[in-house]
Amino acid sequence: MLEMSCQELKQRNLANSAVLHACRLSALSISQAMESRKGLDNSRPLLFQSMASCFKLVQNPEKGRILVADRDIPTSQLILEEPPCALGPQVDVDKLVCLSCFIEIDGRFQCSLCSIPMCSKECASDSIHQTLECQVFGKMGLILENYKPLMRCVFTLRLISTLRTTRDPNLKMLINDLMDHNSIRKLDVSSWDHFQKSVTNFILDNLGLTKFTSREEINRLIGIMRTNGIQTKSRNGHTQLVLLYPQMAILSHSCICNARCVKKLSTFNHIEIYAQQHIPKGTDSSILMGQALSFEPFYGHASNSNGPSYQ
């Protein structure tokens, strides 16, 4: 049973730690939360920084890949802080949106470097846009008569660009090791055909990016998104987004979980995961997807039930 409602959690700010209070951490003090952050290198993305010191990756015959505690982890310990490696509008988006703040736009203002419609010069200068799809469109000189269909492909294009440009080998390995479950997805012919037309064919045929990527890679990344992606609304609530957190995707799902995932208040879309109870050495870490974050997993993750495991 939860000790506090989600609304009560949102009203509780742990001061400088900028973290929502986890339901079962009623005894957590500010000093404990700050102590759990010590030793982290804040000069680079927090991939593997805290998780590697706490867990080891194990292949479980029933659950698939799981993270098992490599030492005793005390209550309130920060296990992981992670930004999304890719985010964008959901594939069923049917409007033109700014690819930085995701508000609906009329298309009159365009990025001076790539001609993609944005809401303002400020958003066109956003690093996420400029380092990903802006680079692709700018270098290839791509100009479209209608940019609305592009919105459905932004997440996939950004994930491809991340794999091409990241200097972090851990991030590339994490993404490539995620499951796509395309063999299962192909059984749903209607859904498979929808993604082929809306994303795969559009990237290859309409955008002509055959030298940039392949049908196999696009379909695999769509599968990764559908299996491991998390959906939530944009900050302004205008657009439904999909995000990928490759480290969080490894965690098991359990209705009786020992860790808690919360949005980091100071940085939108970054997540933090804390131990919400003592996690003994040799125990796998689990979270309850969607709780407190209003995140809704697409297919789900490894479960401790007898149902299918999508890890």
C-alpha positions as CSV (number, residue, x, y, z in Angstrom):
1,M,0.0,0.0,0.0
2,L,1.2,3.5,-0.8
3,E,1.8,5.7,2.2
4,M,1.1,8.9,0.2
5,S,-0.9,9.9,-2.8
6,C,0.8,11.0,-6.0
7,Q,-0.6,14.5,-5.5
8,E,1.0,14.7,-2.0
9,L,4.3,13.5,-3.5
10,K,4.3,16.2,-6.1
11,Q,3.9,18.8,-3.4
12,R,6.9,17.6,-1.5
13,N,10.3,19.0,-2.7
14,L,13.5,17.6,-1.2
15,A,15.2,21.0,-1.4
16,N,18.5,20.9,-3.2
17,S,18.2,17.3,-4.3
18,A,15.3,18.3,-6.6
19,V,13.6,15.0,-6.2
20,L,10.0,13.9,-5.7
21,H,9.7,12.0,-2.4
22,A,9.2,8.3,-3.0
23,C,6.1,6.7,-1.5
24,R,7.9,4.5,0.9
25,L,10.7,6.9,1.8
26,S,8.7,8.7,4.6
27,A,11.8,8.7,6.8
28,L,14.2,10.0,4.1
29,S,15.9,13.2,5.2
30,I,17.4,15.9,2.9
31,S,20.9,15.0,4.2
32,Q,20.4,11.3,3.2
33,A,19.3,12.3,-0.3
34,M,22.3,14.6,-0.7
35,E,24.6,12.0,0.7
36,S,23.5,9.5,-1.9
37,R,24.6,11.9,-4.7
38,K,28.2,12.2,-3.5
39,G,30.8,10.6,-5.6
40,L,28.9,11.1,-8.9
41,D,30.8,12.7,-11.7
42,N,28.6,15.6,-12.8
43,S,30.7,16.6,-15.8
44,R,29.3,14.0,-18.1
45,P,26.0,12.1,-18.7
46,L,25.3,9.8,-15.7
47,L,25.4,6.6,-17.8
48,F,26.6,3.7,-15.6
49,Q,28.1,6.1,-13.0
50,S,25.9,5.1,-10.1
51,M,24.4,1.9,-11.4
52,A,27.7,0.2,-12.2
53,S,28.8,0.7,-8.6
54,C,25.6,-1.0,-7.3
55,F,24.5,-3.7,-9.7
56,K,25.7,-6.3,-12.1
57,L,23.8,-7.5,-15.2
58,V,22.6,-11.1,-15.0
59,Q,20.7,-13.3,-17.5
60,N,17.7,-14.9,-15.7
61,P,16.0,-17.8,-17.4
62,E,12.5,-16.6,-16.4
63,K,12.9,-12.8,-16.5
64,G,15.6,-12.3,-19.1
65,R,18.2,-9.6,-18.3
66,I,18.0,-8.3,-14.8
67,L,20.1,-6.0,-12.6
68,V,21.2,-7.7,-9.4
69,A,22.5,-5.8,-6.4
70,D,26.3,-6.3,-6.2
71,R,26.3,-5.1,-2.6
72,D,23.8,-4.2,0.1
73,I,22.0,-1.0,-1.0
74,P,20.6,1.2,1.8
75,T,17.2,2.8,1.7
76,S,17.3,6.2,-0.1
77,Q,20.5,5.4,-2.1
78,L,20.5,7.0,-5.5
79,I,20.7,4.1,-7.9
80,L,20.5,5.9,-11.2
81,E,20.1,9.3,-12.8
82,E,19.4,9.3,-16.5
83,P,18.3,11.6,-19.3
84,P,16.4,10.2,-22.3
85,C,18.7,9.1,-25.1
86,A,15.9,10.1,-27.6
87,L,12.5,11.7,-27.4
88,G,9.9,12.9,-29.9
89,P,6.2,12.9,-30.7
90,Q,4.4,9.7,-30.8
91,V,3.9,8.0,-34.2
92,D,0.2,8.7,-34.3
93,V,0.7,12.5,-34.0
94,D,-1.4,14.3,-36.5
95,K,-0.2,17.9,-36.2
96,L,2.8,20.1,-36.8
97,V,4.7,20.7,-33.6
98,C,7.9,22.4,-32.6
99,L,10.6,19.8,-32.2
100,S,12.0,21.5,-29.1
101,C,9.1,22.6,-26.9
102,F,6.5,20.5,-28.8
103,I,3.7,23.1,-29.0
104,E,1.5,23.1,-32.0
105,I,2.7,25.5,-34.7
106,D,1.5,26.8,-38.1
107,G,4.8,26.3,-39.9
108,R,5.5,29.9,-40.8
109,F,8.8,30.1,-38.9
110,Q,11.6,27.7,-40.1
111,C,15.0,26.8,-38.8
112,S,17.6,28.7,-40.8
113,L,19.9,25.8,-40.9
114,C,17.6,22.9,-42.0
115,S,14.2,24.6,-42.9
116,I,12.3,22.4,-40.5
117,P,9.4,24.4,-39.0
118,M,9.9,25.4,-35.4
119,C,8.1,27.9,-33.1
120,S,10.9,30.4,-32.6
121,K,14.6,31.2,-33.1
122,E,15.3,30.1,-29.5
123,C,13.8,26.6,-30.1
124,A,15.6,26.3,-33.4
125,S,18.9,26.9,-31.5
126,D,18.1,24.1,-29.0
127,S,20.9,21.6,-28.8
128,I,18.6,18.6,-29.2
129,H,17.3,19.8,-32.5
130,Q,20.6,21.2,-33.8
131,T,22.7,18.1,-33.1
132,L,20.2,15.6,-34.4
133,E,17.6,16.0,-37.2
134,C,18.9,19.5,-38.1
135,Q,22.3,18.0,-39.0
136,V,20.7,15.4,-41.2
137,F,18.4,17.8,-43.1
138,G,21.0,20.6,-43.2
139,K,23.8,18.5,-44.7
140,M,21.5,16.8,-47.2
141,G,19.6,19.9,-48.2
142,L,16.2,18.2,-47.5
143,I,13.2,20.4,-48.0
144,L,9.6,19.1,-47.8
145,E,6.3,20.5,-49.0
146,N,4.5,19.0,-46.0
147,Y,6.4,18.6,-42.8
148,K,3.5,17.0,-40.8
149,P,4.4,13.4,-41.7
150,L,8.0,14.1,-40.5
151,M,6.6,14.4,-37.0
152,R,5.9,10.7,-36.9
153,C,9.6,9.9,-37.7
154,V,11.4,12.3,-35.3
155,F,11.9,9.8,-32.5
156,T,13.4,7.2,-34.8
157,L,15.6,9.7,-36.6
158,R,16.9,11.1,-33.3
159,L,17.7,7.6,-32.1
160,I,19.6,6.8,-35.3
161,S,21.4,10.1,-35.0
162,T,22.3,9.4,-31.3
163,L,23.8,6.0,-32.3
164,R,25.8,7.7,-35.0
165,T,27.1,10.7,-33.0
166,T,27.5,9.5,-29.4
167,R,31.0,9.3,-28.0
168,D,29.8,7.1,-25.1
169,P,30.3,3.5,-26.0
170,N,28.2,2.5,-23.0
171,L,25.2,4.3,-24.4
172,K,25.6,2.7,-27.8
173,M,25.9,-0.8,-26.2
174,L,22.9,-0.2,-24.0
175,I,20.7,0.8,-26.9
176,N,21.9,-2.0,-29.2
177,D,21.3,-4.6,-26.5
178,L,17.7,-3.7,-25.9
179,M,15.1,-6.2,-27.2
180,D,12.9,-5.2,-30.2
181,H,10.5,-8.2,-30.2
182,N,9.8,-7.7,-33.9
183,S,9.0,-11.3,-34.4
184,I,6.0,-10.8,-32.0
185,R,5.2,-7.4,-33.5
186,K,5.0,-8.8,-37.0
187,L,2.1,-10.9,-35.9
188,D,0.0,-7.8,-35.6
189,V,-0.1,-7.1,-39.3
190,S,-2.2,-3.9,-39.1
191,S,0.2,-2.3,-36.6
192,W,3.3,-3.5,-38.4
193,D,2.0,-2.1,-41.7
194,H,1.2,1.2,-40.0
195,F,4.7,1.7,-38.9
196,Q,6.1,0.6,-42.3
197,K,4.1,3.3,-44.0
198,S,4.4,6.0,-41.4
199,V,8.0,5.7,-40.4
200,T,10.1,3.2,-42.4
201,N,8.9,3.9,-45.9
202,F,8.8,7.7,-45.2
203,I,12.4,7.8,-44.0
204,L,13.7,5.7,-46.9
205,D,11.5,6.7,-49.8
206,N,10.2,10.2,-49.0
207,L,13.3,11.5,-47.3
208,G,15.7,9.3,-49.4
209,L,17.9,8.5,-46.5
210,T,19.0,5.1,-47.9
211,K,22.7,6.0,-47.3
212,F,22.0,7.2,-43.8
213,T,20.2,4.1,-42.5
214,S,18.5,0.9,-43.6
215,R,15.1,-0.8,-43.4
216,E,16.4,-3.3,-41.0
217,E,17.8,-0.7,-38.6
218,I,14.7,1.4,-38.7
219,N,12.4,-1.5,-38.0
220,R,14.7,-2.6,-35.1
221,L,14.7,0.8,-33.6
222,I,10.9,1.1,-33.9
223,G,10.8,-2.3,-32.1
224,I,13.1,-1.0,-29.3
225,M,10.9,2.1,-28.9
226,R,7.7,0.0,-28.8
227,T,9.1,-2.5,-26.3
228,N,11.1,-0.2,-24.1
229,G,9.8,3.3,-24.7
230,I,7.9,5.4,-22.2
231,Q,5.2,7.8,-23.1
232,T,4.2,11.0,-21.3
233,K,2.9,14.5,-22.2
234,S,5.3,17.4,-23.1
235,R,5.9,20.0,-20.4
236,N,3.2,22.2,-21.8
237,G,0.8,19.3,-22.1
238,H,0.2,19.9,-25.8
239,T,1.8,16.8,-27.3
240,Q,2.1,13.1,-26.4
241,L,5.8,12.1,-26.4
242,V,7.8,8.9,-26.4
243,L,11.1,8.7,-24.6
244,L,13.8,6.1,-24.2
245,Y,15.8,5.5,-21.1
246,P,18.0,2.6,-21.9
247,Q,19.3,1.9,-18.4
248,M,15.8,2.1,-16.8
249,A,14.6,-0.3,-19.5
250,I,16.8,-3.0,-18.0
251,L,15.0,-2.8,-14.6
252,S,12.4,-5.3,-13.8
253,H,8.7,-4.3,-13.3
254,S,7.0,-5.4,-10.1
255,C,3.9,-4.4,-8.3
256,I,5.9,-4.9,-5.1
257,C,9.0,-3.0,-6.0
258,N,12.2,-2.1,-4.1
259,A,13.1,1.0,-6.1
260,R,11.3,4.2,-7.1
261,C,11.5,6.1,-10.3
262,V,10.8,9.9,-10.2
263,K,11.1,12.8,-12.5
264,K,14.0,15.2,-11.6
265,L,12.4,18.5,-11.0
266,S,15.4,20.6,-12.0
267,T,15.8,19.0,-15.4
268,F,12.7,18.2,-17.4
269,N,12.5,14.5,-18.6
270,H,15.5,13.4,-16.6
271,I,14.7,10.6,-14.2
272,E,16.2,9.5,-10.9
273,I,15.8,6.0,-9.3
274,Y,16.2,5.6,-5.6
275,A,16.1,2.5,-3.4
276,Q,12.9,2.8,-1.5
277,Q,13.8,0.0,0.9
278,H,16.9,-1.9,1.8
279,I,18.0,-4.0,-1.2
280,P,20.2,-7.0,-0.1
281,K,23.1,-8.1,-2.1
282,G,22.0,-10.6,-4.8
283,T,18.5,-9.2,-5.1
284,D,17.2,-7.9,-8.4
285,S,16.1,-4.3,-8.6
286,S,12.5,-3.5,-9.7
287,I,10.3,-0.5,-10.2
288,L,6.6,0.0,-10.7
289,M,6.3,1.6,-14.2
290,G,4.1,4.6,-14.5
291,Q,3.9,5.4,-10.8
292,A,4.3,9.0,-9.8
293,L,5.7,9.9,-13.3
294,S,2.4,9.5,-15.2
295,F,4.6,7.4,-17.6
296,E,2.9,4.5,-19.4
297,P,5.1,1.7,-20.7
298,F,4.1,0.5,-24.2
299,Y,4.5,-3.3,-23.9
300,G,6.0,-3.5,-20.5
301,H,9.2,-4.8,-19.0
302,A,10.5,-8.0,-17.3
303,S,7.9,-9.0,-14.7
304,N,8.0,-11.2,-11.6
305,S,4.7,-12.7,-12.7
306,N,4.1,-15.7,-14.8
307,G,3.1,-13.5,-17.8
308,P,5.2,-12.7,-20.8
309,S,8.6,-10.9,-20.3
310,Y,9.4,-8.0,-22.6
311,Q,12.8,-7.3,-21.3
